[in-house]
Amino acid sequence: MNKRELDIAYFLSFCIEQYKMEQGLSGEEVMNLFEKYNVLPYLSDNFEVLHTQSRQWLLEEIEGYIAKRKEEIQ
């Protein structure tokens, strides 16, 4: 794993943990939700911009992304 891949992996881990704590969910629940709405690919693909943002901004971005994906699926 090169440095960029490692940085992205750490970032995804951070996002999962922060979302888990913010929403009061288990790790498994977060992973199921993120998988259902393709959150991890979105975070990975946009790592360069997203990793520079604050924790609260990231959580709001994830919530907004999930809400948008829910609308697209229905």
N, CA, C and O atoms as a Tripos MOL2 file, in Angstrom:
@<TRIPOS>MOLECULE
protein
  296   295    74     0     0
PROTEIN
NO_CHARGES

@<TRIPOS>ATOM
      1 N           0.8510   -1.1750    0.0000 N.3       1 MET1
      2 CA          0.0000    0.0000    0.0000 C.3       1 MET1
      3 C           0.8970    1.2390    0.0000 C.2       1 MET1
      4 O           1.7520    1.3960    0.8720 O.2       1 MET1
      5 N           0.6930    2.1200   -0.9900 N.am      2 ASN2
      6 CA          1.5150    3.3260   -1.0330 C.3       2 ASN2
      7 C           0.9690    4.3880   -0.0720 C.2       2 ASN2
      8 O          -0.0880    4.2050    0.5320 O.2       2 ASN2
      9 N           1.6960    5.4910    0.0620 N.am      3 LYS3
     10 CA          1.3270    6.5210    1.0390 C.3       3 LYS3
     11 C          -0.0590    7.0920    0.7680 C.2       3 LYS3
     12 O          -0.8280    7.2930    1.7080 O.2       3 LYS3
     13 N          -0.3930    7.3560   -0.4740 N.am      4 ARG4
     14 CA         -1.7110    7.9250   -0.7910 C.3       4 ARG4
     15 C          -2.8300    6.9580   -0.4110 C.2       4 ARG4
     16 O          -3.8390    7.3640    0.1650 O.2       4 ARG4
     17 N          -2.6500    5.6890   -0.7310 N.am      5 GLU5
     18 CA         -3.6510    4.6810   -0.3770 C.3       5 GLU5
     19 C          -3.8050    4.5680    1.1390 C.2       5 GLU5
     20 O          -4.9130    4.4040    1.6510 O.2       5 GLU5
     21 N          -2.6920    4.6570    1.8410 N.am      6 LEU6
     22 CA         -2.7210    4.6120    3.2970 C.3       6 LEU6
     23 C          -3.4310    5.8400    3.8630 C.2       6 LEU6
     24 O          -4.2190    5.7230    4.8020 O.2       6 LEU6
     25 N          -3.1590    7.0040    3.3050 N.am      7 ASP7
     26 CA         -3.8320    8.2340    3.7400 C.3       7 ASP7
     27 C          -5.3460    8.1160    3.5340 C.2       7 ASP7
     28 O          -6.1240    8.5080    4.4040 O.2       7 ASP7
     29 N          -5.7520    7.5870    2.4040 N.am      8 ILE8
     30 CA         -7.1820    7.4220    2.1220 C.3       8 ILE8
     31 C          -7.7990    6.4220    3.1010 C.2       8 ILE8
     32 O          -8.9000    6.6410    3.6060 O.2       8 ILE8
     33 N          -7.0930    5.3320    3.3660 N.am      9 ALA9
     34 CA         -7.5950    4.3250    4.3130 C.3       9 ALA9
     35 C          -7.7830    4.9360    5.7060 C.2       9 ALA9
     36 O          -8.7990    4.6940    6.3580 O.2       9 ALA9
     37 N          -6.8170    5.7180    6.1540 N.am     10 TYR10
     38 CA         -6.9470    6.3980    7.4510 C.3      10 TYR10
     39 C          -8.1230    7.3680    7.4410 C.2      10 TYR10
     40 O          -8.8720    7.4510    8.4140 O.2      10 TYR10
     41 N          -8.2840    8.0930    6.3550 N.am     11 PHE11
     42 CA         -9.3890    9.0500    6.2290 C.3      11 PHE11
     43 C         -10.7340    8.3350    6.2870 C.2      11 PHE11
     44 O         -11.6430    8.7810    6.9880 O.2      11 PHE11
     45 N         -10.8670    7.2350    5.5610 N.am     12 LEU12
     46 CA        -12.1270    6.4810    5.5810 C.3      12 LEU12
     47 C         -12.4120    5.9570    6.9800 C.2      12 LEU12
     48 O         -13.5500    6.0020    7.4470 O.2      12 LEU12
     49 N         -11.3920    5.4670    7.6370 N.am     13 SER13
     50 CA        -11.5360    4.9840    9.0100 C.3      13 SER13
     51 C         -11.9980    6.1050    9.9330 C.2      13 SER13
     52 O         -12.8830    5.9050   10.7650 O.2      13 SER13
     53 N         -11.4010    7.2770    9.7860 N.am     14 PHE14
     54 CA        -11.7880    8.4430   10.5800 C.3      14 PHE14
     55 C         -13.2610    8.7850   10.3410 C.2      14 PHE14
     56 O         -14.0090    9.0170   11.2910 O.2      14 PHE14
     57 N         -13.6710    8.8140    9.0820 N.am     15 CYS15
     58 CA        -15.0600    9.1580    8.7450 C.3      15 CYS15
     59 C         -16.0330    8.1440    9.3370 C.2      15 CYS15
     60 O         -17.0740    8.5220    9.8730 O.2      15 CYS15
     61 N         -15.7020    6.8760    9.2420 N.am     16 ILE16
     62 CA        -16.5620    5.8270    9.7950 C.3      16 ILE16
     63 C         -16.7030    6.0010   11.3010 C.2      16 ILE16
     64 O         -17.8160    5.9660   11.8270 O.2      16 ILE16
     65 N         -15.6050    6.1860   11.9890 N.am     17 GLU17
     66 CA        -15.6330    6.3230   13.4460 C.3      17 GLU17
     67 C         -16.3830    7.5780   13.8820 C.2      17 GLU17
     68 O         -17.1690    7.5400   14.8290 O.2      17 GLU17
     69 N         -16.1400    8.6790   13.1960 N.am     18 GLN18
     70 CA        -16.8170    9.9260   13.5620 C.3      18 GLN18
     71 C         -18.3180    9.8360   13.3160 C.2      18 GLN18
     72 O         -19.1160   10.2920   14.1340 O.2      18 GLN18
     73 N         -18.6920    9.2520   12.1990 N.am     19 TYR19
     74 CA        -20.1180    9.0930   11.8800 C.3      19 TYR19
     75 C         -20.7750    8.1640   12.8930 C.2      19 TYR19
     76 O         -21.8950    8.4130   13.3390 O.2      19 TYR19
     77 N         -20.0810    7.1040   13.2490 N.am     20 LYS20
     78 CA        -20.5860    6.1420   14.2310 C.3      20 LYS20
     79 C         -20.8770    6.8410   15.5540 C.2      20 LYS20
     80 O         -21.9510    6.6610   16.1290 O.2      20 LYS20
     81 N         -19.9440    7.6200   16.0300 N.am     21 MET21
     82 CA        -20.1250    8.3180   17.3090 C.3      21 MET21
     83 C         -21.2260    9.3720   17.2190 C.2      21 MET21
     84 O         -22.0400    9.5020   18.1330 O.2      21 MET21
     85 N         -21.2500   10.1190   16.1230 N.am     22 GLU22
     86 CA        -22.2440   11.1850   15.9430 C.3      22 GLU22
     87 C         -23.6720   10.6270   15.8910 C.2      22 GLU22
     88 O         -24.5930   11.2230   16.4480 O.2      22 GLU22
     89 N         -23.8500    9.4940   15.2260 N.am     23 GLN23
     90 CA        -25.1770    8.9200   15.0240 C.3      23 GLN23
     91 C         -25.5530    7.8850   16.0860 C.2      23 GLN23
     92 O         -26.6990    7.4380   16.1240 O.2      23 GLN23
     93 N         -24.6240    7.5030   16.9350 N.am     24 GLY24
     94 CA        -24.8920    6.4970   17.9520 C.3      24 GLY24
     95 C         -25.1500    5.1160   17.3580 C.2      24 GLY24
     96 O         -25.9860    4.3590   17.8520 O.2      24 GLY24
     97 N         -24.4220    4.8030   16.2920 N.am     25 LEU25
     98 CA        -24.5790    3.5300   15.6010 C.3      25 LEU25
     99 C         -23.3970    2.6190   15.8900 C.2      25 LEU25
    100 O         -22.3540    3.0700   16.3640 O.2      25 LEU25
    101 N         -23.5670    1.3460   15.6020 N.am     26 SER26
    102 CA        -22.4460    0.4100   15.6850 C.3      26 SER26
    103 C         -21.6220    0.5230   14.4050 C.2      26 SER26
    104 O         -22.0750    1.0840   13.4070 O.2      26 SER26
    105 N         -20.4260   -0.0120   14.4510 N.am     27 GLY27
    106 CA        -19.5970   -0.0280   13.2560 C.3      27 GLY27
    107 C         -20.2650   -0.7880   12.1250 C.2      27 GLY27
    108 O         -20.2000   -0.3780   10.9660 O.2      27 GLY27
    109 N         -20.9070   -1.8940   12.4640 N.am     28 GLU28
    110 CA        -21.5920   -2.6930   11.4500 C.3      28 GLU28
    111 C         -22.7480   -1.9130   10.8080 C.2      28 GLU28
    112 O         -22.9580   -1.9850    9.5970 O.2      28 GLU28
    113 N         -23.4930   -1.1680   11.6340 N.am     29 GLU29
    114 CA        -24.6000   -0.3690   11.0950 C.3      29 GLU29
    115 C         -24.0930    0.7100   10.1440 C.2      29 GLU29
    116 O         -24.6860    0.9530    9.0930 O.2      29 GLU29
    117 N         -23.0020    1.3460   10.5190 N.am     30 VAL30
    118 CA        -22.4210    2.3830    9.6570 C.3      30 VAL30
    119 C         -21.9430    1.7640    8.3520 C.2      30 VAL30
    120 O         -22.1970    2.3090    7.2780 O.2      30 VAL30
    121 N         -21.2630    0.6440    8.4350 N.am     31 MET31
    122 CA        -20.7610    0.0030    7.2230 C.3      31 MET31
    123 C         -21.9100   -0.4280    6.3090 C.2      31 MET31
    124 O         -21.8110   -0.2850    5.0910 O.2      31 MET31
    125 N         -22.9870   -0.9480    6.8750 N.am     32 ASN32
    126 CA        -24.1470   -1.3240    6.0630 C.3      32 ASN32
    127 C         -24.7500   -0.1050    5.3800 C.2      32 ASN32
    128 O         -25.0930   -0.1560    4.1990 O.2      32 ASN32
    129 N         -24.8790    0.9940    6.1230 N.am     33 LEU33
    130 CA        -25.4210    2.2320    5.5650 C.3      33 LEU33
    131 C         -24.5000    2.7800    4.4820 C.2      33 LEU33
    132 O         -24.9650    3.1530    3.4050 O.2      33 LEU33
    133 N         -23.2060    2.8320    4.7540 N.am     34 PHE34
    134 CA        -22.2420    3.3580    3.7930 C.3      34 PHE34
    135 C         -22.1920    2.4810    2.5420 C.2      34 PHE34
    136 O         -22.0320    2.9860    1.4310 O.2      34 PHE34
    137 N         -22.3290    1.1840    2.7240 N.am     35 GLU35
    138 CA        -22.3320    0.2820    1.5740 C.3      35 GLU35
    139 C         -23.5950    0.4760    0.7360 C.2      35 GLU35
    140 O         -23.5280    0.5410   -0.4910 O.2      35 GLU35
    141 N         -24.7350    0.5670    1.3970 N.am     36 LYS36
    142 CA        -26.0140    0.7280    0.6960 C.3      36 LYS36
    143 C         -26.0250    1.9790   -0.1690 C.2      36 LYS36
    144 O         -26.5700    1.9630   -1.2730 O.2      36 LYS36
    145 N         -25.4310    3.0600    0.3190 N.am     37 TYR37
    146 CA        -25.4750    4.3370   -0.3970 C.3      37 TYR37
    147 C         -24.1390    4.7190   -1.0500 C.2      37 TYR37
    148 O         -23.9670    5.8590   -1.4830 O.2      37 TYR37
    149 N         -23.2020    3.7800   -1.1230 N.am     38 ASN38
    150 CA        -21.9160    4.0040   -1.8010 C.3      38 ASN38
    151 C         -21.1360    5.1940   -1.2540 C.2      38 ASN38
    152 O         -20.5520    5.9720   -2.0090 O.2      38 ASN38
    153 N         -21.1360    5.3220    0.0570 N.am     39 VAL39
    154 CA        -20.4640    6.4560    0.6890 C.3      39 VAL39
    155 C         -18.9400    6.3380    0.5960 C.2      39 VAL39
    156 O         -18.2640    7.3270    0.3150 O.2      39 VAL39
    157 N         -18.3990    5.1560    0.8260 N.am     40 LEU40
    158 CA        -16.9340    5.0210    0.8230 C.3      40 LEU40
    159 C         -16.3070    5.3460   -0.5260 C.2      40 LEU40
    160 O         -15.2790    6.0220   -0.5610 O.2      40 LEU40
    161 N         -16.8880    4.8890   -1.6480 N.am     41 PRO41
    162 CA        -16.3110    5.3060   -2.9370 C.3      41 PRO41
    163 C         -16.3740    6.8290   -3.1280 C.2      41 PRO41
    164 O         -15.4520    7.4270   -3.6810 O.2      41 PRO41
    165 N         -17.4600    7.4430   -2.6700 N.am     42 TYR42
    166 CA        -17.5820    8.9070   -2.7650 C.3      42 TYR42
    167 C         -16.4680    9.5800   -1.9550 C.2      42 TYR42
    168 O         -15.8180   10.5080   -2.4360 O.2      42 TYR42
    169 N         -16.2560    9.1100   -0.7350 N.am     43 LEU43
    170 CA        -15.2150    9.6990    0.1030 C.3      43 LEU43
    171 C         -13.8260    9.4720   -0.4970 C.2      43 LEU43
    172 O         -12.9860   10.3720   -0.4900 O.2      43 LEU43
    173 N         -13.5940    8.2840   -1.0070 N.am     44 SER44
    174 CA        -12.2890    7.9750   -1.6280 C.3      44 SER44
    175 C         -12.0460    8.8150   -2.8710 C.2      44 SER44
    176 O         -10.9710    9.3910   -3.0400 O.2      44 SER44
    177 N         -13.0450    8.8830   -3.7370 N.am     45 ASP45
    178 CA        -12.9150    9.6250   -4.9890 C.3      45 ASP45
    179 C         -12.6910   11.1140   -4.7660 C.2      45 ASP45
    180 O         -12.0640   11.7830   -5.5880 O.2      45 ASP45
    181 N         -13.2030   11.6320   -3.6540 N.am     46 ASN46
    182 CA        -13.1050   13.0650   -3.3640 C.3      46 ASN46
    183 C         -12.1710   13.3610   -2.1950 C.2      46 ASN46
    184 O         -12.2690   14.4100   -1.5580 O.2      46 ASN46
    185 N         -11.2770   12.4360   -1.9260 N.am     47 PHE47
    186 CA        -10.3480   12.5520   -0.8000 C.3      47 PHE47
    187 C          -9.5870   13.8700   -0.7920 C.2      47 PHE47
    188 O          -9.4730   14.5170    0.2490 O.2      47 PHE47
    189 N          -9.0700   14.2650   -1.9380 N.am     48 GLU48
    190 CA         -8.2200   15.4560   -2.0000 C.3      48 GLU48
    191 C          -8.9120   16.6990   -1.4330 C.2      48 GLU48
    192 O          -8.2780   17.5080   -0.7570 O.2      48 GLU48
    193 N         -10.1790   16.8480   -1.7020 N.am     49 VAL49
    194 CA        -10.9290   18.0020   -1.2010 C.3      49 VAL49
    195 C         -11.4470   17.7450    0.2060 C.2      49 VAL49
    196 O         -11.3160   18.5960    1.0850 O.2      49 VAL49
    197 N         -12.0370   16.5720    0.4200 N.am     50 LEU50
    198 CA        -12.7240   16.2960    1.6730 C.3      50 LEU50
    199 C         -11.8070   16.2060    2.8830 C.2      50 LEU50
    200 O         -12.1930   16.6310    3.9720 O.2      50 LEU50
    201 N         -10.6100   15.6690    2.7240 N.am     51 HIS51
    202 CA         -9.7570   15.4670    3.9010 C.3      51 HIS51
    203 C          -9.2560   16.7690    4.5030 C.2      51 HIS51
    204 O          -8.7050   16.7690    5.6040 O.2      51 HIS51
    205 N          -9.4390   17.8690    3.8040 N.am     52 THR52
    206 CA         -8.9930   19.1600    4.3300 C.3      52 THR52
    207 C         -10.0810   19.8690    5.1350 C.2      52 THR52
    208 O          -9.8420   20.9360    5.7020 O.2      52 THR52
    209 N         -11.2600   19.2840    5.1830 N.am     53 GLN53
    210 CA        -12.3930   19.9250    5.8430 C.3      53 GLN53
    211 C         -12.4770   19.5440    7.3190 C.2      53 GLN53
    212 O         -11.8290   18.6010    7.7720 O.2      53 GLN53
    213 N         -13.2820   20.2910    8.0510 N.am     54 SER54
    214 CA        -13.4470   20.0200    9.4790 C.3      54 SER54
    215 C         -14.3040   18.7790    9.7090 C.2      54 SER54
    216 O         -15.0150   18.3250    8.8120 O.2      54 SER54
    217 N         -14.2270   18.2490   10.9020 N.am     55 ARG55
    218 CA        -15.0090   17.0790   11.2870 C.3      55 ARG55
    219 C         -16.4980   17.3380   11.0790 C.2      55 ARG55
    220 O         -17.1920   16.5190   10.4760 O.2      55 ARG55
    221 N         -16.9850   18.4620   11.5710 N.am     56 GLN56
    222 CA        -18.4170   18.7730   11.4600 C.3      56 GLN56
    223 C         -18.8360   18.9240   10.0030 C.2      56 GLN56
    224 O         -19.9070   18.4590    9.6150 O.2      56 GLN56
    225 N         -18.0110   19.5620    9.2040 N.am     57 TRP57
    226 CA        -18.3290   19.7260    7.7890 C.3      57 TRP57
    227 C         -18.4040   18.3640    7.1140 C.2      57 TRP57
    228 O         -19.3050   18.1170    6.3130 O.2      57 TRP57
    229 N         -17.4620   17.4740    7.4320 N.am     58 LEU58
    230 CA        -17.4690   16.1320    6.8550 C.3      58 LEU58
    231 C         -18.7390   15.3720    7.2160 C.2      58 LEU58
    232 O         -19.3460   14.7250    6.3620 O.2      58 LEU58
    233 N         -19.1360   15.4510    8.4750 N.am     59 LEU59
    234 CA        -20.3430   14.7550    8.9080 C.3      59 LEU59
    235 C         -21.5750   15.2980    8.1830 C.2      59 LEU59
    236 O         -22.4560   14.5320    7.7930 O.2      59 LEU59
    237 N         -21.6360   16.6060    8.0060 N.am     60 GLU60
    238 CA        -22.7470   17.2010    7.2600 C.3      60 GLU60
    239 C         -22.7080   16.7850    5.7950 C.2      60 GLU60
    240 O         -23.7520   16.5470    5.1890 O.2      60 GLU60
    241 N         -21.5260   16.6970    5.2330 N.am     61 GLU61
    242 CA        -21.3650   16.2760    3.8370 C.3      61 GLU61
    243 C         -21.8220   14.8300    3.6570 C.2      61 GLU61
    244 O         -22.5010   14.5050    2.6830 O.2      61 GLU61
    245 N         -21.4500   13.9730    4.5920 N.am     62 ILE62
    246 CA        -21.8730   12.5690    4.5310 C.3      62 ILE62
    247 C         -23.3910   12.4680    4.6480 C.2      62 ILE62
    248 O         -24.0240   11.7260    3.8970 O.2      62 ILE62
    249 N         -23.9730   13.2050    5.5810 N.am     63 GLU63
    250 CA        -25.4290   13.1960    5.7420 C.3      63 GLU63
    251 C         -26.1230   13.6730    4.4630 C.2      63 GLU63
    252 O         -27.1030   13.0740    4.0200 O.2      63 GLU63
    253 N         -25.6120   14.7360    3.8860 N.am     64 GLY64
    254 CA        -26.1840   15.2600    2.6510 C.3      64 GLY64
    255 C         -26.0540   14.2780    1.5010 C.2      64 GLY64
    256 O         -26.9750   14.1310    0.6970 O.2      64 GLY64
    257 N         -24.9280   13.6160    1.4230 N.am     65 TYR65
    258 CA        -24.7020   12.6290    0.3600 C.3      65 TYR65
    259 C         -25.6680   11.4590    0.5150 C.2      65 TYR65
    260 O         -26.2560   11.0080   -0.4680 O.2      65 TYR65
    261 N         -25.8370   10.9650    1.7350 N.am     66 ILE66
    262 CA        -26.7620    9.8580    1.9770 C.3      66 ILE66
    263 C         -28.1850   10.2730    1.6300 C.2      66 ILE66
    264 O         -28.9100    9.5050    0.9970 O.2      66 ILE66
    265 N         -28.5960   11.4650    2.0280 N.am     67 ALA67
    266 CA        -29.9460   11.9570    1.7170 C.3      67 ALA67
    267 C         -30.1570   12.0310    0.2020 C.2      67 ALA67
    268 O         -31.2150   11.6510   -0.2980 O.2      67 ALA67
    269 N         -29.1630   12.5120   -0.5150 N.am     68 LYS68
    270 CA        -29.2500   12.6090   -1.9790 C.3      68 LYS68
    271 C         -29.3730   11.2200   -2.6050 C.2      68 LYS68
    272 O         -30.1920   11.0090   -3.4990 O.2      68 LYS68
    273 N         -28.5620   10.2800   -2.1370 N.am     69 ARG69
    274 CA        -28.6040    8.9180   -2.6620 C.3      69 ARG69
    275 C         -29.9490    8.2580   -2.3710 C.2      69 ARG69
    276 O         -30.4630    7.5110   -3.2040 O.2      69 ARG69
    277 N         -30.5260    8.5260   -1.1990 N.am     70 LYS70
    278 CA        -31.8470    7.9690   -0.8480 C.3      70 LYS70
    279 C         -32.8950    8.4500   -1.8530 C.2      70 LYS70
    280 O         -33.7380    7.6710   -2.2970 O.2      70 LYS70
    281 N         -32.8390    9.7190   -2.2050 N.am     71 GLU71
    282 CA        -33.7880   10.2840   -3.1710 C.3      71 GLU71
    283 C         -33.6030    9.6470   -4.5400 C.2      71 GLU71
    284 O         -34.5830    9.3560   -5.2260 O.2      71 GLU71
    285 N         -32.3610    9.4280   -4.9420 N.am     72 GLU72
    286 CA        -32.0790    8.8340   -6.2560 C.3      72 GLU72
    287 C         -32.5710    7.4070   -6.3460 C.2      72 GLU72
    288 O         -33.0270    6.9700   -7.4030 O.2      72 GLU72
    289 N         -32.4850    6.6820   -5.2540 N.am     73 ILE73
    290 CA        -32.8740    5.2810   -5.2390 C.3      73 ILE73
    291 C         -34.3920    5.1260   -5.2840 C.2      73 ILE73
    292 O         -34.8990    4.1780   -5.8840 O.2      73 ILE73
    293 N         -35.1100    6.0350   -4.6630 N.am     74 GLN74
    294 CA        -36.5730    5.9160   -4.6120 C.3      74 GLN74
    295 C         -37.2280    6.3180   -5.8750 C.2      74 GLN74
    296 O         -38.4540    6.2700   -5.9770 O.2      74 GLN74
@<TRIPOS>BOND
     1     1     2 1
     2     2     3 1
     3     3     4 2
     4     3     5 am
     5     5     6 1
     6     6     7 1
     7     7     8 2
     8     7     9 am
     9     9    10 1
    10    10    11 1
    11    11    12 2
    12    11    13 am
    13    13    14 1
    14    14    15 1
    15    15    16 2
    16    15    17 am
    17    17    18 1
    18    18    19 1
    19    19    20 2
    20    19    21 am
    21    21    22 1
    22    22    23 1
    23    23    24 2
    24    23    25 am
    25    25    26 1
    26    26    27 1
    27    27    28 2
    28    27    29 am
    29    29    30 1
    30    30    31 1
    31    31    32 2
    32    31    33 am
    33    33    34 1
    34    34    35 1
    35    35    36 2
    36    35    37 am
    37    37    38 1
    38    38    39 1
    39    39    40 2
    40    39    41 am
    41    41    42 1
    42    42    43 1
    43    43    44 2
    44    43    45 am
    45    45    46 1
    46    46    47 1
    47    47    48 2
    48    47    49 am
    49    49    50 1
    50    50    51 1
    51    51    52 2
    52    51    53 am
    53    53    54 1
    54    54    55 1
    55    55    56 2
    56    55    57 am
    57    57    58 1
    58    58    59 1
    59    59    60 2
    60    59    61 am
    61    61    62 1
    62    62    63 1
    63    63    64 2
    64    63    65 am
    65    65    66 1
    66    66    67 1
    67    67    68 2
    68    67    69 am
    69    69    70 1
    70    70    71 1
    71    71    72 2
    72    71    73 am
    73    73    74 1
    74    74    75 1
    75    75    76 2
    76    75    77 am
    77    77    78 1
    78    78    79 1
    79    79    80 2
    80    79    81 am
    81    81    82 1
    82    82    83 1
    83    83    84 2
    84    83    85 am
    85    85    86 1
    86    86    87 1
    87    87    88 2
    88    87    89 am
    89    89    90 1
    90    90    91 1
    91    91    92 2
    92    91    93 am
    93    93    94 1
    94    94    95 1
    95    95    96 2
    96    95    97 am
    97    97    98 1
    98    98    99 1
    99    99   100 2
   100    99   101 am
   101   101   102 1
   102   102   103 1
   103   103   104 2
   104   103   105 am
   105   105   106 1
   106   106   107 1
   107   107   108 2
   108   107   109 am
   109   109   110 1
   110   110   111 1
   111   111   112 2
   112   111   113 am
   113   113   114 1
   114   114   115 1
   115   115   116 2
   116   115   117 am
   117   117   118 1
   118   118   119 1
   119   119   120 2
   120   119   121 am
   121   121   122 1
   122   122   123 1
   123   123   124 2
   124   123   125 am
   125   125   126 1
   126   126   127 1
   127   127   128 2
   128   127   129 am
   129   129   130 1
   130   130   131 1
   131   131   132 2
   132   131   133 am
   133   133   134 1
   134   134   135 1
   135   135   136 2
   136   135   137 am
   137   137   138 1
   138   138   139 1
   139   139   140 2
   140   139   141 am
   141   141   142 1
   142   142   143 1
   143   143   144 2
   144   143   145 am
   145   145   146 1
   146   146   147 1
   147   147   148 2
   148   147   149 am
   149   149   150 1
   150   150   151 1
   151   151   152 2
   152   151   153 am
   153   153   154 1
   154   154   155 1
   155   155   156 2
   156   155   157 am
   157   157   158 1
   158   158   159 1
   159   159   160 2
   160   159   161 am
   161   161   162 1
   162   162   163 1
   163   163   164 2
   164   163   165 am
   165   165   166 1
   166   166   167 1
   167   167   168 2
   168   167   169 am
   169   169   170 1
   170   170   171 1
   171   171   172 2
   172   171   173 am
   173   173   174 1
   174   174   175 1
   175   175   176 2
   176   175   177 am
   177   177   178 1
   178   178   179 1
   179   179   180 2
   180   179   181 am
   181   181   182 1
   182   182   183 1
   183   183   184 2
   184   183   185 am
   185   185   186 1
   186   186   187 1
   187   187   188 2
   188   187   189 am
   189   189   190 1
   190   190   191 1
   191   191   192 2
   192   191   193 am
   193   193   194 1
   194   194   195 1
   195   195   196 2
   196   195   197 am
   197   197   198 1
   198   198   199 1
   199   199   200 2
   200   199   201 am
   201   201   202 1
   202   202   203 1
   203   203   204 2
   204   203   205 am
   205   205   206 1
   206   206   207 1
   207   207   208 2
   208   207   209 am
   209   209   210 1
   210   210   211 1
   211   211   212 2
   212   211   213 am
   213   213   214 1
   214   214   215 1
   215   215   216 2
   216   215   217 am
   217   217   218 1
   218   218   219 1
   219   219   220 2
   220   219   221 am
   221   221   222 1
   222   222   223 1
   223   223   224 2
   224   223   225 am
   225   225   226 1
   226   226   227 1
   227   227   228 2
   228   227   229 am
   229   229   230 1
   230   230   231 1
   231   231   232 2
   232   231   233 am
   233   233   234 1
   234   234   235 1
   235   235   236 2
   236   235   237 am
   237   237   238 1
   238   238   239 1
   239   239   240 2
   240   239   241 am
   241   241   242 1
   242   242   243 1
   243   243   244 2
   244   243   245 am
   245   245   246 1
   246   246   247 1
   247   247   248 2
   248   247   249 am
   249   249   250 1
   250   250   251 1
   251   251   252 2
   252   251   253 am
   253   253   254 1
   254   254   255 1
   255   255   256 2
   256   255   257 am
   257   257   258 1
   258   258   259 1
   259   259   260 2
   260   259   261 am
   261   261   262 1
   262   262   263 1
   263   263   264 2
   264   263   265 am
   265   265   266 1
   266   266   267 1
   267   267   268 2
   268   267   269 am
   269   269   270 1
   270   270   271 1
   271   271   272 2
   272   271   273 am
   273   273   274 1
   274   274   275 1
   275   275   276 2
   276   275   277 am
   277   277   278 1
   278   278   279 1
   279   279   280 2
   280   279   281 am
   281   281   282 1
   282   282   283 1
   283   283   284 2
   284   283   285 am
   285   285   286 1
   286   286   287 1
   287   287   288 2
   288   287   289 am
   289   289   290 1
   290   290   291 1
   291   291   292 2
   292   291   293 am
   293   293   294 1
   294   294   295 1
   295   295   296 2
@<TRIPOS>SUBSTRUCTURE
     1 MET1         2 RESIDUE 1 A MET
     2 ASN2         6 RESIDUE 1 A ASN
     3 LYS3        10 RESIDUE 1 A LYS
     4 ARG4        14 RESIDUE 1 A ARG
     5 GLU5        18 RESIDUE 1 A GLU
     6 LEU6        22 RESIDUE 1 A LEU
     7 ASP7        26 RESIDUE 1 A ASP
     8 ILE8        30 RESIDUE 1 A ILE
     9 ALA9        34 RESIDUE 1 A ALA
    10 TYR10       38 RESIDUE 1 A TYR
    11 PHE11       42 RESIDUE 1 A PHE
    12 LEU12       46 RESIDUE 1 A LEU
    13 SER13       50 RESIDUE 1 A SER
    14 PHE14       54 RESIDUE 1 A PHE
    15 CYS15       58 RESIDUE 1 A CYS
    16 ILE16       62 RESIDUE 1 A ILE
    17 GLU17       66 RESIDUE 1 A GLU
    18 GLN18       70 RESIDUE 1 A GLN
    19 TYR19       74 RESIDUE 1 A TYR
    20 LYS20       78 RESIDUE 1 A LYS
    21 MET21       82 RESIDUE 1 A MET
    22 GLU22       86 RESIDUE 1 A GLU
    23 GLN23       90 RESIDUE 1 A GLN
    24 GLY24       94 RESIDUE 1 A GLY
    25 LEU25       98 RESIDUE 1 A LEU
    26 SER26      102 RESIDUE 1 A SER
    27 GLY27      106 RESIDUE 1 A GLY
    28 GLU28      110 RESIDUE 1 A GLU
    29 GLU29      114 RESIDUE 1 A GLU
    30 VAL30      118 RESIDUE 1 A VAL
    31 MET31      122 RESIDUE 1 A MET
    32 ASN32      126 RESIDUE 1 A ASN
    33 LEU33      130 RESIDUE 1 A LEU
    34 PHE34      134 RESIDUE 1 A PHE
    35 GLU35      138 RESIDUE 1 A GLU
    36 LYS36      142 RESIDUE 1 A LYS
    37 TYR37      146 RESIDUE 1 A TYR
    38 ASN38      150 RESIDUE 1 A ASN
    39 VAL39      154 RESIDUE 1 A VAL
    40 LEU40      158 RESIDUE 1 A LEU
    41 PRO41      162 RESIDUE 1 A PRO
    42 TYR42      166 RESIDUE 1 A TYR
    43 LEU43      170 RESIDUE 1 A LEU
    44 SER44      174 RESIDUE 1 A SER
    45 ASP45      178 RESIDUE 1 A ASP
    46 ASN46      182 RESIDUE 1 A ASN
    47 PHE47      186 RESIDUE 1 A PHE
    48 GLU48      190 RESIDUE 1 A GLU
    49 VAL49      194 RESIDUE 1 A VAL
    50 LEU50      198 RESIDUE 1 A LEU
    51 HIS51      202 RESIDUE 1 A HIS
    52 THR52      206 RESIDUE 1 A THR
    53 GLN53      210 RESIDUE 1 A GLN
    54 SER54      214 RESIDUE 1 A SER
    55 ARG55      218 RESIDUE 1 A ARG
    56 GLN56      222 RESIDUE 1 A GLN
    57 TRP57      226 RESIDUE 1 A TRP
    58 LEU58      230 RESIDUE 1 A LEU
    59 LEU59      234 RESIDUE 1 A LEU
    60 GLU60      238 RESIDUE 1 A GLU
    61 GLU61      242 RESIDUE 1 A GLU
    62 ILE62      246 RESIDUE 1 A ILE
    63 GLU63      250 RESIDUE 1 A GLU
    64 GLY64      254 RESIDUE 1 A GLY
    65 TYR65      258 RESIDUE 1 A TYR
    66 ILE66      262 RESIDUE 1 A ILE
    67 ALA67      266 RESIDUE 1 A ALA
    68 LYS68      270 RESIDUE 1 A LYS
    69 ARG69      274 RESIDUE 1 A ARG
    70 LYS70      278 RESIDUE 1 A LYS
    71 GLU71      282 RESIDUE 1 A GLU
    72 GLU72      286 RESIDUE 1 A GLU
    73 ILE73      290 RESIDUE 1 A ILE
    74 GLN74      294 RESIDUE 1 A GLN
